[in-house]
Amino acid sequence: MSNPWHRPVLAALAAGLLLAGVITVSLGRGGTSANAAGTVTVEILDSGFNPQVCQVNRNATTIYWKNKSTKVRRVVISSGIEGHPLFDSGDIAIGETTTGGVIVNQIWDQQYYDEYERTMTGRIVAPLSPSAQTACSPQPPTPTPTPTRTPTPIAPTPAPLQLHPRCIGLQGCAVMPVIAGDD
């Protein structure tokens, strides 16, 4: 897209999608608005978004992101136009939740990502049925396997030296093990 007129046209298209109600960006404090069907919170972990796929009811469900990772994060939903996202959370400090959310009120299937780690992605799905169940609860962490101790093998105790009856009392004979008997 080298022509300069493409950017304004694509920006207008993105704004049109926003105005058409495909998504609504909530700029208020985290919480449920009076007409919202509900709110869900997606956790941002060092390992990725939890849950990675968030299915919501398309009747005005608001989605927020909570940063539970060890670094600052920034959630972005792309519009397809560089520099003009549908949603940009701004920096989310460690332990904080986005101050604005995304309200989904139409059929939607959209990927989002962390601006600072673009390989970390998640997905919001609002199915055709307006009564679809919301399935956007964070999954419990995978337990770290507890290492089991493997007993250290104990070397077998060597059998005591058996002395041949003929050697008892002879010097130097007591240190020789029995190899073969000549009885």
C-alpha positions as CSV (number, residue, x, y, z in Angstrom):
1,M,0.0,0.0,0.0
2,S,2.2,2.8,-1.3
3,N,-0.6,5.2,-2.2
4,P,-1.3,7.7,0.6
5,W,-5.1,7.5,0.2
6,H,-5.2,3.9,1.5
7,R,-4.6,4.9,5.1
8,P,-7.6,7.3,5.5
9,V,-9.9,4.8,3.7
10,L,-8.8,1.9,5.9
11,A,-9.0,4.1,9.0
12,A,-12.5,5.0,8.1
13,L,-13.4,1.3,7.5
14,A,-12.0,0.5,11.0
15,A,-14.0,3.3,12.5
16,G,-17.1,2.1,10.6
17,L,-16.7,-1.4,12.2
18,L,-16.5,0.2,15.6
19,L,-19.5,2.4,15.0
20,A,-21.5,-0.5,13.4
21,G,-21.3,-2.2,16.8
22,V,-19.0,-5.1,15.9
23,I,-17.1,-4.2,19.0
24,T,-17.4,-1.4,21.6
25,V,-14.4,-0.2,23.5
26,S,-15.2,0.6,27.1
27,L,-13.1,3.3,28.6
28,G,-14.5,3.2,32.1
29,R,-13.1,1.5,35.2
30,G,-13.2,-2.3,35.3
31,G,-16.7,-3.5,36.2
32,T,-20.0,-4.3,34.8
33,S,-22.1,-1.6,33.2
34,A,-25.8,-1.6,33.8
35,N,-26.7,-3.1,30.4
36,A,-23.8,-5.5,30.1
37,A,-24.6,-9.3,30.0
38,G,-21.5,-9.8,32.1
39,T,-17.8,-9.4,32.4
40,V,-14.9,-11.8,32.0
41,T,-11.3,-11.3,32.8
42,V,-8.5,-13.0,30.8
43,E,-5.3,-13.5,32.8
44,I,-1.9,-12.5,31.2
45,L,0.7,-14.9,32.4
46,D,4.4,-15.2,31.4
47,S,3.4,-18.4,29.5
48,G,0.5,-16.7,27.6
49,F,-3.1,-15.7,27.9
50,N,-5.4,-17.7,30.2
51,P,-7.7,-18.8,28.7
52,Q,-6.2,-18.6,25.3
53,V,-9.6,-18.8,23.6
54,C,-12.4,-16.9,25.3
55,Q,-15.9,-17.7,24.1
56,V,-18.4,-15.0,25.2
57,N,-22.1,-14.4,24.8
58,R,-22.5,-11.7,22.2
59,N,-25.0,-9.7,24.2
60,A,-22.7,-7.1,25.5
61,T,-20.1,-9.2,27.4
62,T,-17.2,-7.0,28.5
63,I,-13.7,-8.5,28.4
64,Y,-10.9,-7.2,30.6
65,W,-7.3,-8.4,30.9
66,K,-5.4,-8.8,34.2
67,N,-1.6,-8.8,34.2
68,K,-0.3,-11.7,36.3
69,S,3.0,-11.9,34.6
70,T,6.4,-10.6,35.7
71,K,6.6,-7.7,33.2
72,V,4.5,-4.9,31.8
73,R,2.1,-6.1,29.0
74,R,-0.1,-4.3,26.4
75,V,-3.1,-6.0,24.7
76,V,-3.8,-5.1,21.1
77,I,-6.7,-6.1,18.8
78,S,-5.6,-5.3,15.3
79,S,-7.8,-3.6,12.7
80,G,-5.5,-4.7,9.9
81,I,-4.3,-1.1,9.6
82,E,-0.8,-0.5,11.1
83,G,-1.0,2.0,13.8
84,H,-4.8,2.0,14.0
85,P,-5.9,-0.9,16.3
86,L,-9.5,-1.7,17.1
87,F,-8.4,-1.9,20.8
88,D,-5.2,-1.0,22.6
89,S,-5.1,-1.4,26.3
90,G,-2.1,0.7,26.9
91,D,0.5,-0.5,29.3
92,I,-0.8,-2.9,32.0
93,A,1.4,-2.8,35.0
94,I,2.2,-6.0,36.9
95,G,-0.9,-7.0,39.0
96,E,-3.2,-4.5,37.3
97,T,-6.3,-5.0,35.2
98,T,-7.1,-3.0,32.1
99,T,-9.1,0.2,32.9
100,G,-11.1,-0.2,29.7
101,G,-12.4,-3.4,28.2
102,V,-13.9,-4.7,25.0
103,I,-17.7,-5.1,24.8
104,V,-18.7,-7.7,22.3
105,N,-22.2,-7.4,21.0
106,Q,-22.1,-9.0,17.5
107,I,-20.9,-12.3,16.0
108,W,-17.1,-12.1,16.3
109,D,-14.0,-14.2,16.0
110,Q,-10.9,-12.0,16.6
111,Q,-7.3,-12.6,17.6
112,Y,-5.4,-10.3,20.0
113,Y,-1.8,-10.2,21.0
114,D,0.7,-8.7,23.5
115,E,2.3,-5.7,21.8
116,Y,5.6,-6.5,23.6
117,E,5.6,-10.2,22.8
118,R,3.7,-10.6,19.6
119,T,4.0,-14.4,19.5
120,M,1.7,-14.4,22.6
121,T,-1.8,-14.4,21.2
122,G,-5.3,-15.1,22.3
123,R,-8.7,-15.2,20.7
124,I,-12.2,-13.9,21.4
125,V,-15.1,-15.8,19.9
126,A,-18.8,-14.7,20.0
127,P,-20.8,-17.4,18.3
128,L,-24.0,-17.0,16.2
129,S,-26.3,-17.9,19.0
130,P,-27.1,-14.9,21.2
131,S,-27.7,-17.4,24.1
132,A,-24.3,-19.1,23.7
133,Q,-22.7,-19.9,27.0
134,T,-19.7,-17.9,28.1
135,A,-16.6,-20.1,28.4
136,C,-13.9,-17.8,29.4
137,S,-12.7,-18.9,32.9
138,P,-9.0,-19.1,33.5
139,Q,-7.7,-22.6,33.5
140,P,-6.0,-23.8,36.6
141,P,-2.2,-23.9,36.2
142,T,-0.7,-27.2,35.2
143,P,0.8,-28.6,38.3
144,T,4.6,-28.9,38.4
145,P,5.4,-32.6,38.8
146,T,6.9,-33.3,42.2
147,P,10.2,-35.0,41.7
148,T,10.3,-38.4,43.3
149,R,13.5,-39.5,45.0
150,T,15.2,-42.4,43.4
151,P,16.9,-44.4,46.1
152,T,20.6,-44.4,45.7
153,P,21.6,-48.0,45.0
154,I,23.6,-49.4,47.9
155,A,26.6,-51.5,46.9
156,P,26.3,-55.0,48.2
157,T,28.3,-55.7,51.3
158,P,31.0,-58.2,50.3
159,A,30.8,-61.5,51.9
160,P,33.3,-62.1,54.7
161,L,36.4,-63.9,53.6
162,Q,36.0,-67.6,54.1
163,L,39.2,-69.3,55.3
164,H,40.0,-72.8,54.3
165,P,40.1,-75.0,57.4
166,R,43.7,-76.0,56.6
167,C,44.9,-72.4,56.7
168,I,43.9,-71.6,60.3
169,G,46.9,-71.0,62.3
170,L,49.3,-70.7,59.4
171,Q,50.9,-67.3,58.7
172,G,49.8,-65.5,55.6
173,C,47.1,-68.0,54.9
174,A,44.3,-66.0,56.6
175,V,44.2,-63.3,53.9
176,M,43.5,-65.6,51.0
177,P,39.9,-66.1,50.0
178,V,38.7,-69.5,49.1
179,I,38.8,-69.9,45.3
180,A,38.4,-73.6,45.1
181,G,38.4,-76.2,47.7
182,D,40.7,-79.2,47.5
183,D,38.8,-81.2,50.1
